[in-house]
Amino acid sequence: MNEKQKILKVAINVPINQLFDYLSNYIPVKIGQYVTVPFGKRKVVGIVCAINSESDIHPSKLKSIIAVDNEIIFDVAMFKLLNFVSDYYHYPIGQTIMSVVPARLKKNLNQYKQSELIYQATPILSKEFIDQLPIRQTRIRKVAEALLKRDIRQTEIMKLVSNWSDCIEQLKVRGYVKSKKYEPEISRIVSKPPKLNKEQKNVIKELLKIDNYQASLIYGITGSGKTEVYMQLIKNFLEYKNTQILVLVPEINLTPQLENRFLARFPNKNLVTLHSHLSDIERLDNWRKAKSGEARILIGTRLSIFTPMPFLKLIIVDEEHDISFKQQDGLRYNARDVAMVRAKNTNIPIVLGTATPSLESWYNANYKDNKYNLLKLTNRAIKNSTLPKIDTILVNDKTKYGISRLLVDAINNRLKRKEQSLIYINRRGFAPVLFCSNCNWHSECNRCSSKLVVHAREKKLKCHHCGYEKKLINKCPSCMSSDLHPLGAGTQKIEEVLKKLFPKASILRVDRDTTRSKKSLSLLYEKMNKREIDILVGTQMLSKGHDFPFLSLVGVLDADNALYSPDYRASEKLFSQLLQVSGRAGRSDIKGEVLIQTNFPNNPVFEAIKKNSYESFVKKLLQERKQMDLPPYSFTAILRVESKQLKQAEKFIMETTKYAKSLKNNVIIYDPLRPTIERLNSYERFQLFFQAKNRKELQDLLKKLRFYMIEHPLVNRIKWALDIDPIEF
């Protein structure tokens, strides 16, 4: 064999921050290819990240690869990005690389080759054949009956019966079934671009002047036509061959509506989406289309930032302020920030858009030597459409079922005018806690220091932190009294109240519990546009990106909870949520109104909301942050430690703190604290907060700290993670 023996550095999904050396076994191998390798007593898959002629390990101790796949997973540019992410977020390189690979590619090499298929009955398949099948062949009968009615996708048959592949194979052998590669139906509806206003034209003109790396922040009020600016900008970019566009959205619920709008505007362009509502096969197919350059437009959630796109020429981050862009476990990256790095590495423009910019983005666009290009949209795009009128309602004793009389009257007025209303409460479930009025017992999670939420419809108590659930009880476990009452309100309870108040109205609840299926959100838009829904009840899922032309009223309940949170970002998050949800009202020529129930109508957050004054609010907030040396005027990190044993977690965090303080640098190291949720999923938790004026000094300290923790005697008994630029406290 002519191929020389080479040393392959392979990334493997293990919590060790290194690449592993293997012999090539004289097999031709390229960087970026998938390989099967022995690891301990297992066979695992990994990705070749480098090829060397020598190793620090003696060749006699090196194992050889078992197999190699021809597909190149990542190119050099993507490896550069992934190495940066691993270093910056202090996450093992192997786990970093493997965590951004489609799930189906993490299996054995032979298991991910095939694209999703769709199965069709041939003309000879008949009811007579099905009737003649033996009774024991129930599964084959079920598959055949389904195929006789319509073509069925592979993912559907998998849910229909077990051992589905054997059933299909038997029908194929007999000539009753044929298959072909599944291709999703493309929307045939073609929309024409609306006329742009002067501001929109100016923004597009400015953006088209940029042909290399430059970050631009589009600050546009709700309903100002940011999405239309994106599409017109994309249209100009797609006029050139070998051009790909990446559009990042914060949540899955934004994807269906955005996808439909893009498909209608670009019917002849290959557009794909990437999000968690897709099956593994669908995700892999779409990922490959982007990687090959076949897909010209990719719309996806945060993980999409790591999708290989050889002809990437523009990145758009919609709702850039949204905290959903930050991964909160495992690889704790911020997709918006990674997008900035990728754009810079690729030397392409990046556009950030929102009605409520994050303080970091606003600071970069206005104070930090105009690091970002600031572009404003101050008018609504639809003619005669204006910003909604926003008022506060003082909560008092006259409040009925948690909904004030004024809000009830406002909903009634919309029903008479055949307009739609949205009632916003950022808490799903029926009530946040079950309470015994006899002994003051309340429902607590056995695994977390939090309350079990009442879900009346399912008759369950659920923990929204760890997922623990149990049957709803009717007697107090402490005193055996039947005097149990749900306290507070969630979406389920508000839905129930609204049905009592408005029995003739069509009411729909939208939260995580009601939108588990792929089609649920698409059906929501369809029903809203047909005016089949009178009142929407929902969480923050409804607060951004949605366009309901007949919705004229937004009512906000229980907004005070976030006012006095220990999180220094609490007021920023609350303002953003309220302004975003307020923007759902009056987006057409129907005048909008927003009513916020509160006990503190004079709070600065509500005062700024009523004036729709983001700029004045953020100016005061930045002054406060500057006085306290908090981001964006400093850089922060949190060390999160947890263990099943409280003493072990405490010992580890105290000794780590002592070591960190001994390094004597300019980083401020606070004393360790228990977080708000002290115990989560049976793990006792601590956290350590770091703050520095200089990013490099903070990173240098954390690197030293990481090496210390890896060698700590308790490292195998506790879990620890570094959270860089945290947004949750």
C-alpha angles and dihedrals in degrees: 000000000000095000111102124229108261138185112242122200105212130194112221129184098251131118094251119107100228144078118247125233120231135169115248090226087225090291117136106252133176131200110268097030124129117244136184111226138175112252114179106309093335137083111227137173124241142165125250107238100172141004120217137174094222140038135201086231120075111257091236090064096047121099123218128240116258101210142352132210121218095224116104106222100186134012128218093270092055092048088054090054093046092050089053091049091049092050097042097045094036096234125143111270095230093051090044093055097041094046092063095048117099110267093241091059092058092070126082116304096253094053102068105046101095124080119220113286133209119215126217133190115241119228092261094062106102142165088250091062091049092050091053094055115113116257091245091062093075095141094051089048091052093050093045093049091051093048091049089062099045147333111286130207121231093245090055094051090049088061093042100063141357118249086026094160092060090051092050092046092053091050091047093052090054091049096245097117137041131183141207137178111285115242117183117238114260119223112255093198109107120196128197120226114258121237112276123229122232095266093051091049091050093050092051091046091054093047093050090058089067116086101162139035113328130136114223124190116207106202104191130163117242110286094017093126102256091151091054089052089053092051095047090048091049091049090058093048093048091059086081121074121245093027127143130184127203118204115189120201124184101229141025093241090067093054104074096052093042092046092052092049092050093046090052091050098041105031094155097047120090106247125180136178132213121201141122096267089072121090118248090255092050092048091050093048092050092044090053092049089055093044093051093048092244092117110068095187127037121189113188150143125256099297089058090077087079095053112120110242113172095193099040110155105159138026122199121190110196118202088008093183094063116120090215087081087070116082108221101198139032106006098019099203131150109230092205092056093044088051089057091053093046092050091050093047090049093041094231133131121267124199124202118194134188146126090230110038118204113255090247093055093044090050092050091050098045112023113019098077088290090289088173126047106243118215122177135207107189100167133063114254098227114078114251090013114129136180113275122259108252124205137165124232116211108231111231143156091284091068108121118213089339093303117101124232091244091056091046089053091048091053090049091054090053092050090053090050091045091241126137131248133204121206110198124201118156097218126082124207128051101282134351095236144013111228134195111215091196100060103005093246115157132191111266131180113250091215102039139043089243140091127267110242120228114240101186099182093055090037090231142124111225136187110222091201106052102012096243113153140175139174118288109259128217098198129058109250089213104051102005090237119151091214094108121148134181110236125208125003140272133179093281093054094045089050090053092048092049091051089055093046096043107026094167095049124100106238128188127188117212119191139114091286094057101039103057095117124077094237099047096089094043089053089050092058091045093051093044093051091048089049091239089134123065102178130025120200115193155135130246088300085086097044101087145035097007122123116202107169096196098046110109105158132058120184118191119203131192095006094151095076093081097046099086103030118144087234108103088212092057098101091046091051093046093049091049093049094048096046091047095050090043088057091065089074124086099002093150127041090296111104113244132219132191124197119190119194112216145148091217108052092161095058110126091240093058093041090055092044092053090054092044084230110153094157097055091044095050092046091059091043092053090051089054092048091050092052090051096040091237126147131327084032092050142019124248142191136179127213107212117199128182137171139166086240117063094207093052093051091046094049092048095049094045094050092044090050091050091051093047092052090049091062089075105212136136094272115113109229115193125204115271117265140187110252123236089269098048095182122034125181090343093308120122110225139210133170136199121206123214126191129182140168091216122056094205093053090052092048092048091052093049092050090055090045092051092056090049093052093047089058096042114121091233096049093108093050099051139047121231135178136177114226111200118201091000122203099182123067 
